[in-house]
């Protein structure tokens, strides 16, 4: 056997051995990798709450979505809707009203009690979801769809995202909010997992005597 042939054969063995060992190493890493924790966000969920990644979020648990240039749609995230629970009515501002970011812009009413939410952006309200007025349960049933709140014209579009939750931190922010709620009301930790980890329709109703107004105002930043 000539020297070149020996070298070529030896090189072939080295290459085959490398790829075989590399494949074994990859399989070992995959086998030993920890499984995703049920509390980790999966497909847009954080602790069972849906948090669509394409939306912008305000720290007061309202969301916004750009509909077209200079116009955004605004709503309440699922965490806010679950805290609000079975509301009796919702008071929305009239079209033409100017709102500032962080300003109270709507009122939720339940059993004679009231709580408010703040706007995620600044601009002029161009339309409100009148279906919510006649059917306020839409807020809880479909917070990111039929339960939207209003549309706002934002003349300063470049600053629309200012003071919102940084996109890369949204999941951590929501996780902290849920854990903070459970920390204040430990009985909720089991109650919200009634449907495969998804929050029940009316979270605070699970805790007799819970301060609905106080808790919602704390998380909605309207204290």
N, C-alpha and C positions, 0 to 999 in steps of 0.2 A: 504494500500500500504506500503510495507516494506521500510525501510530506504535506502537500496542499490538501490532499484528500483527507488525511488524518486531522489536519487543522479544521477543515470544513465540518467533519463529523463531530469533532469536539465542540465546535461553536454551536452546532445544532442542538447538542445535548444541553448546553448551557442555557440556550434560549428556551427550550422546552421546559427545563427545570424551573426557570424563572417564572414563566407564565402559570405553571401548575401550582407553585408555592404562593404566587400572588393571588390566585383564585381562592386557595385555602384560607389565606389571611383575610380576604374580603368577606368570605362566608363566616369566619369566626367573629369578625367585627359586627356583622349583621345579626348573628345569633345572640351575641352578648349585649347588644344595644338595648337600653331600657325602653319599655313600652310607654306610650304617651299616657300621662296621668289624666284621669277623668276630669280633673279641675283645670286642665290646660285648654286653651281655645282650639276648637276643631271646626273647620269650615265656617268660620265667622262666629262661633259661639264662645262665650266666656262664662264659666260657671252656669251653663244652661241658658244664658241670655243671648239672644241674637244681636250681633254687632256687625252689620254689613260693612265690609272694608272700604267700599267706594264712597261712603258718606263722610262729611266733616262733622265733628262733635264739639259742642260747647261744654264747659265744665259743669254747667247747670242741667245737663242731660237733655238738651235739645240737639237736633241734628239739622244739617242743611245739605242740599244737593243743587248743583248748578243745572238749571234747565236750559238756559241759553245765555248769551252774552248779556250781562247786567241784570239777570233774573235768577233768583234761587228759590227753591221750595224748602219749607221748614217744617219740622215735626218734633215729636217727643220720642226718645229712644225707648226700647222695650223695658229697660230698668225703670224709667220714669212712669211708663204706662202701668207696670205691675205694681208700683208703689201707690199710684193713684187708685188703681183697682176699679171697683164698680161705682163710677161717679154718676151723679144724678143730672148734672148739667155742666156745660162749658161756656164761658163768656169769651168771645173773640173780639178783637178790635175791628173797627170799620175800615174798609179799603180807603186809602188816602191818608191814613194815620202814619206818621213818621215815628219809627222806633230806633233806639240806639242799642248797640250791643250791650248785653248785661242788664237791660231795662226790663222791668216786669211788663209783660205784654198779653197775658191771658190769665183767666181765673178758672180753677176747677172747683166744683161744688159737690159736696158729699155729706148727706145727713145734716144739712144745715151749716156745715163747716166749709171754710174756703182755704185754698192754697193757690199759689201763683207760680208761674214759670217765667224765665227770662229769655229774651231774644238772643240767638247765636250770632246775629249780625246787625248792621245798621242800614237803614234804608226806608223806603216807602212801601207800605203794604198795598199790593195791587189786587189781591184776591184772598178770600178765606174759604175754608171748606165748610160750606153751609150744611153738608150732610151730618157733620159732627153736632151741630146745634139740635137737629131733630133726632139724632141717634148717637149720643156720646159714647156708647159702648164700642164704637169703631176705633176709638183711641187705643183700647186694650186689645181688641181683636186683630187689628192690622196696623200697628203704629208706623210702619214704613211704607204702607200702601194707602188703602182707603181711609186710614186714620190720620193722614197728613193734616197740618194745621193751616198753613197759609203760604202765599207766594210774596216775595219781597223784591222790589227793584233796588239794586245796590249800585249807585252811581260810581262809587269808588271800588271797583271790582278788584283792583290789585290788593286792597287791604281786607278783602272779604274773609280771608283765612286768619287774620291777625287775632291773637288771643284764643284761638281754638286749641283743643288738645292736639299736640303734635302727632302726626299720623303714625309714626313708629311707636308711640307710647299709648295708643288708644286701648289696646288689650290690657296693658298693665293698669291703666287708669280705671277701666271697668272692673278688673279683678279686685282692685283695692276698694272700690265702691261697694261691691257685693260683700266682700269680707268685712268691711266696716259695718255694714248693715247687720250681718250675722253676729258680729261682735257685740252690737248693742242689743240684739234680740236673738239670743242663742236658739230659741225654739224654732226659728225660721229655717235653720240649716237643714232640718229634716223635712219640714213642711213643703219647701219649694221643689223638692225632688219627687213629687208625687207622680210625675209622668216622664219617666226615663231621664230625670235630671233637668227637665224643663220647668221653669217657674210656674206656680199655680196662678190662676187668673187674678186673684186678689190677695197679694202677699200679706199685707198687714191685718187682714181679716183672720189670719191664722193665729194671731196673738191677741187674746182678749184684753181689752183695755189699752191697746197700743195707741200712742199719741200720733194719730194720722197727720194732723196739721203740723206738729212739731217736726216729725221725721221727714215728711215731704219737703217742708221749707228748708230743712238743713241740707238735703241733697240737691234741691233745686236752686240753692243759693239765694233764697228770698227771706232769710231770717231777719 
